[in-house]
Amino acid sequence: MEENKYVYGPVPSRRMGISLGISPIKEKSCSYSCIYCQLGRTKNMMYERAEFVNINDVINEFKMCLKENIKFDVVTIVGEGEPTLFSRLEELIDEVKKLTDKPIAVITNGSLLFDECVRNALKKADLVLPSLDAGNEEMFIKINRPHGRIKFKNVIYGLKKFANEYDGQLWMETMIVKGFNDSEKELLDIKKILDSIKYDRLYVNTPVRPPAEEYAKEPSDEGLERALSILGGISIDKLVSKGFYSDTKDDLEAIISIISRHPMNNFEIKSFLETRECENIENIFSKLNNDASIEKIEYKNYTTYRIK
């Protein structure tokens, strides 16, 4: 089978089970360049929405994946940046819904929710997961490093507006970064905004994978507990995820396909290869380590692999 361009996985999601992903945007295209991003720094900072890909190509690829009878729990539109930048997102969700009865989720930074067209598109999804990492503009700029035309007040307006209009499940997510938003003051600022938003769940996350910036560290245990106590959310770190999957037959190509969208550490790669009964695991690691297009980051006693 030819390697997929737009549909990937399934990959494990600690929140949603096994996720079959769809990436309808250009690599590392985003309205933010968050200091904690597991994909690294944003290459293509954008504000205006665009038609990055041919929607028919995406749908045809999704149809081919369904023919493989892959087991998955949810279809997640996210990919390699901010999915709401895709100007035909609403149509994409409609077409995917015609092909599967599995729930459709969209993971978004929430930056464009002030745009009515974006809100209308996301209303078609069963589950929307926006992020809120700051309770004030100063911290917003420090952590999320938004495109110059994106203003904090508009982001908050969009979140509130969408929450009031949306009938599906709204799961908020807050990334806690040591020395940035883990103090009582910053957490109370975030809490004040969250209290004004009608949402179903809140997940509290930490930079468990290598971040875009080395200084974006995990909070201390005390800092995380303070966040959970003030915000009242669920710690993603305590959730258990399932394994990775790829229908690409070549083991090395399968790994490269996954890490182009979802970084993997050395233990995850080893476990993945073992499930495929790979007989040359050491050789695979040798090729990964010698590939100049693959970034190797030593982080928390793991070696994490992602595409540069």
ABEGO torsion letter per residue (X at the ends): XBBBAABBOBBBBAAAEBBBBBBABBBGBBABBBAABAAEBBABBBABBBBABBAAAAAAAAAAAAAAGBBBABBBBAEAEBAAABAAAAAAAAAAAAABABBBBBBBAGAAAABAAAAAAAAABABBBBBBABABAAAAAAAAGBBAABBAAAAAAAAAAAAAABABBBBBBBBBBBGAAABAAAAAAAAAAAAABBBABBBBBBBABBBABAABBBBBAAAAAAAAAAAGBBBAAABBBBBBBBABABAAAAAAAAAAABBBBAAAAAAAAAAAGBABAAAAAAAAAABAABBBBBBGGBBBBBBX
